[in-house]
């Protein structure tokens, strides 16, 4: 299946416009993003499982319950989390302001926020900013929108791809933010995706959940699940394809296209991990199930001892096996093989002689591949993580200031 790269990020699909502006929540960086579907769109969302959920998550969950939406408004610089009833009123006001500016219903607006927890939204600023950004919507606004949702991110995260479906070119575009507080369990990270595919809301929701589990939910930077995690997709239908209403060939082609976009955005989040010096791609082979493979992969990538060993380029494979043993996944330690790149460092749960200098060369690279073979089944799971550096501590020790 050959994907064709498209330009425009989240505004690349037909029928979508976007904008990003500085409205005054942050001192001098863009802090408000808007995405708009020119026609009614099917929509779906996946949300954080953190018991502490931000007001915009609660409001957007309500609005998306009917499987439809036309706009996403996201501010950065303030998470509107742990703000009680006032936070809910403010999130609903964000939706109402957007609806008024666009001439749509408030329930058709998804709202999202990211930034410091515990601070109230500066509503006077947003009351001026929302009409302004609505007037700035354009086909070329995807990049500015992606910039406006950033917090500690060092790089803009956006992409778009196209694939023929039912004889029509279908495009999926997206943008995401996230650098620290990354251990999505949904589904601080946010991901917004648009598509011009015509697809039934229930199938769109199923496709989103499937791809989230195999993209964002296979990433970690620091093992911390945010209060604001959310992934949302809007499908406007402007591609003109025969509506996808069954799980046939067209659905699976759309699923692959959505997976391509979400996987790239997820990897970009990890590559931009706070203080990260290494990008680790960990593959668990021959797992008995996807769930077992994911549990073991995340157990390894979230281990502080494993992460610090990668930072120091120390081929301490015993930390990997130990981290696996701390998870709830059942496996046979005596069957486990471990590889750093192409170099095998453990066989059947025991160390094998290997060239320490070569191992250090492998672990000194920015991109590192690690393979764990369970010899238990036919499932392969690939996850992505980072090392743990001194800079991560510095960044998060002074985040509020």
C-alpha positions, 0 to 999 in steps of 0.5 A: 500500500503506497501512501502519498505525502500531502502538504497542509497538515491538518488542513490538507483534506478537502473541506477543512480550514485552520488557523493559529494566532497569539491571542495573549494567553502566553507572552509572545508565542501562538496560543490559540488554534482553530480547525473547521470543517466547512460541512457537517462531519462525523467525529470521534474521540479517545480520552485520557484514563487519568482519574483527574480529567480536565474540564475540556476533556469532560465537555468534549466527551459530551459533545462527541457522544453523538458522533458529529462535530465541525470545529476544534478550538485548542488553547495552549498556556493553560490546561484548565484542569483541576479548576472545578465548576468554573473550569467547566463553565469556561470550557463551555464558554469556549465552545459557545464563543466558537459556535457563535463566530462560525455560525454552528451549534456549541455541541459541534465544537470540540474544546481542548487546553494544554499548559499548567494545571490548576490555572483558570482560563483568561476568558476575557482574552479568549472572548477577543481571540476567538472571533479573531481566529475565526476570521483568520481561517484558511486552507494554508493555516495548518502549520500555524495551528500546529504551532499554536498548540505547543507548550514545551515542544521544540518542534511542530508536529504535523503530517498528511497522507493520501491514498486512493479509496473506492477510486477516489483520493482520500486524505488524512491530515493531523497535528499533535503536541506533546513533549513531557508528561507523555504516557498516554493511556486513552486512548501533556499530549493532544492529537487532532486529525481530519479526513475528507473520507466519507465514513460512518461515525461508528466505523470512524470511532472504531478506526480511531480507537484501533489506531490510537492503541497502536500509536499514541498508546505505544509511546512514553517519555516519562511514564506520566499520563496527563489530565488532558490527553485527547485524540480527536478525528473529524471526517467531512466526506468531501473526497466523494468516495462511496461512504464506508459503512462496512468493514470491507476493503475500503475500511481497511484502506482507510484504517491503514491511512489513519494508522500511518498519520497517527503513527508518524505523529506519535513518533514525532512526540517521542522524538521531541521528548523533554530532555531526550537524547535517544529515540528508542524503538522497542519491538516485542516479538512472538508475544502471546497477544497484543496486550501482553506485548504492549504491557511488556514493551511499556514496562521496559520503556518506562523503567527509570533504570532502563532509561538511564542505561540508554542515556549512559550507553550502558548495555545493561540488558539485565535491567530490561529483563528485570523490568519485564518481570515487574509487569503483570504480563506472563512470560517465560524468562528462560525463553527470552532473547534480547538484541541491541540493534543486530547484536544479541546480548541475551539468549534464553534469559541468560547473557551471551558473550558480546563485544562491549565496544560494539554495544556502546557504539549502538547505544551511542546513536540517537536512534536505537532499535531493541528487540525482545523475543518471547518465543511464545506466540505470533504477535509483534508489538513495536513501541517508542520511548526515550532515555532519561537525561539530566535536561529532563530534570532541569526542564521539569524542575522549573516548568511553572516558572 
